[in-house]
Amino acid sequence: MKINWGTGIILAFIGFIAFIMYFIVSMNINDKYDHDLVSEDYYADELKYQNDINKLKNARTLEANLSYEKTAEGLVIHFPETADYKEITGNLFLYRPSNKQLDFDAAISLSNSHLLIPDKRLVDGRWNIKVDWQYKGQSYLFKESINY
């Protein structure tokens, strides 16, 4: 049987449509290709972003901003020495880009000028750390991407 050019074009179209359908079905069924957004309320969070920009500007005006270091006990976050640690409040959020189940939130309650995140809570790899803290009515924000 000889295939003419018209039959070849039709077979090419059918093959291409079959490939696209296979691709669409496999992407929708396979859990390996399922990716979540960083936040469930992504658009609402985007509208609040100006507050974060203002807090970052406030943090740049500090003489000494937050710093961190990796120790044997875990990750230690140092607050400015000039600030009275008893008046510092806020929230700490650690986000793991590769695994949503490892993300965690913690309220800041200090007994000295640093905060310890235990080693057992953190696995090796990339983390995004976000410290939203207040001191004497002023809000500050510290954002950093770290490799633990």
C-alpha positions as CSV (number, residue, x, y, z in Angstrom):
1,M,0.0,0.0,0.0
2,K,1.3,3.4,-1.0
3,I,0.8,6.4,1.3
4,N,0.2,9.6,-0.5
5,W,1.0,13.1,1.0
6,G,-2.6,13.7,2.2
7,T,-2.6,10.5,4.2
8,G,0.8,11.3,5.7
9,I,-0.4,14.7,6.9
10,I,-3.5,13.2,8.5
11,L,-1.3,10.5,10.2
12,A,1.1,13.2,11.5
13,F,-1.9,15.2,12.9
14,I,-3.3,12.1,14.6
15,G,0.2,11.3,16.0
16,F,0.7,14.8,17.3
17,I,-2.8,15.0,18.9
18,A,-2.2,11.6,20.5
19,F,1.1,12.8,22.0
20,I,-0.5,16.0,23.4
21,M,-3.4,14.0,24.9
22,Y,-1.0,11.5,26.5
23,F,1.1,14.4,27.9
24,I,-2.0,16.2,29.4
25,V,-3.4,13.0,31.0
26,S,-0.1,12.0,32.5
27,M,0.6,15.5,33.9
28,N,-2.9,15.5,35.6
29,I,-2.8,12.0,37.0
30,N,0.9,11.6,38.2
31,D,1.4,13.1,41.7
32,K,5.1,13.7,40.9
33,Y,4.0,16.7,38.8
34,D,1.7,18.1,41.5
35,H,3.2,21.4,42.8
36,D,1.6,23.6,45.5
37,L,1.8,27.4,45.7
38,V,3.9,28.9,48.5
39,S,0.7,30.1,50.1
40,E,-2.9,29.0,49.8
41,D,-4.0,32.7,49.8
42,Y,-1.4,33.8,47.3
43,Y,-3.4,36.8,45.9
44,A,-4.4,38.1,49.4
45,D,-0.8,37.8,50.5
46,E,0.3,39.8,47.5
47,L,-2.0,42.7,48.5
48,K,-0.3,42.8,51.9
49,Y,3.2,42.9,50.4
50,Q,3.5,46.7,50.9
51,N,3.5,46.2,54.6
52,D,6.5,43.9,54.2
53,I,8.3,46.5,52.1
54,N,7.8,49.1,54.9
55,K,9.0,46.7,57.5
56,L,12.2,45.9,55.5
57,K,12.8,49.7,55.2
58,N,12.5,50.0,59.0
59,A,15.0,47.2,59.4
60,R,17.5,48.9,57.2
61,T,17.4,51.9,59.5
62,L,18.7,49.8,62.5
63,E,22.3,50.1,63.6
64,A,22.5,46.3,63.7
65,N,19.9,44.1,62.1
66,L,19.3,40.4,63.0
67,S,22.0,37.9,62.4
68,Y,22.2,34.2,62.5
69,E,24.7,31.4,62.9
70,K,24.6,27.6,62.7
71,T,25.8,25.9,66.0
72,A,25.8,22.3,67.3
73,E,22.5,23.0,69.0
74,G,20.8,24.4,66.0
75,L,20.2,27.8,64.3
76,V,20.7,30.8,66.5
77,I,19.1,34.0,65.6
78,H,20.7,37.1,67.3
79,F,18.6,40.2,67.9
80,P,20.3,43.6,68.2
81,E,22.2,44.0,71.4
82,T,20.9,47.5,71.8
83,A,17.3,46.3,72.0
84,D,15.7,45.2,75.3
85,Y,14.8,41.5,74.5
86,K,11.9,41.6,76.9
87,E,10.1,44.1,74.6
88,I,10.6,42.1,71.4
89,T,7.6,40.3,70.1
90,G,6.7,38.8,66.7
91,N,6.7,35.7,64.6
92,L,9.2,33.4,63.0
93,F,8.5,31.5,59.8
94,L,10.8,28.9,58.3
95,Y,9.8,27.8,54.8
96,R,11.3,24.7,53.0
97,P,10.9,25.1,49.2
98,S,11.3,21.4,48.5
99,N,8.9,20.0,51.2
100,K,5.8,21.7,52.4
101,Q,5.5,19.4,55.5
102,L,8.8,20.8,57.0
103,D,7.5,24.4,57.1
104,F,6.8,25.8,60.6
105,D,5.8,28.9,62.4
106,A,6.7,30.0,65.9
107,A,6.0,32.9,68.1
108,I,9.0,34.9,69.4
109,S,9.4,34.7,73.1
110,L,12.9,35.6,74.3
111,S,14.7,34.9,77.6
112,N,17.9,36.5,76.2
113,S,19.0,38.4,73.1
114,H,18.9,35.3,70.9
115,L,16.5,32.7,69.7
116,L,17.5,29.0,69.2
117,I,15.8,26.8,66.6
118,P,16.7,23.3,67.6
119,D,18.7,21.2,65.2
120,K,16.1,18.4,65.2
121,R,13.6,20.8,63.6
122,L,15.8,21.6,60.7
123,V,17.1,19.2,58.0
124,D,20.1,20.0,55.8
125,G,19.4,22.0,52.7
126,R,17.8,25.3,51.7
127,W,15.5,27.2,54.0
128,N,13.8,30.6,53.6
129,I,13.7,32.4,57.0
130,K,11.3,35.2,57.7
131,V,11.3,37.0,61.1
132,D,8.5,39.5,61.5
133,W,9.2,41.3,64.8
134,Q,8.1,44.4,66.7
135,Y,10.1,46.5,69.2
136,K,8.6,49.5,70.9
137,G,5.7,49.9,68.5
138,Q,7.9,49.7,65.4
139,S,7.6,46.7,63.0
140,Y,10.7,45.1,61.4
141,L,11.2,42.3,58.9
142,F,14.2,40.0,58.3
143,K,14.1,37.8,55.3
144,E,17.0,35.5,54.2
145,S,17.6,32.4,52.2
146,I,20.0,30.1,54.1
147,N,21.6,26.7,53.5
148,Y,21.5,24.7,56.7
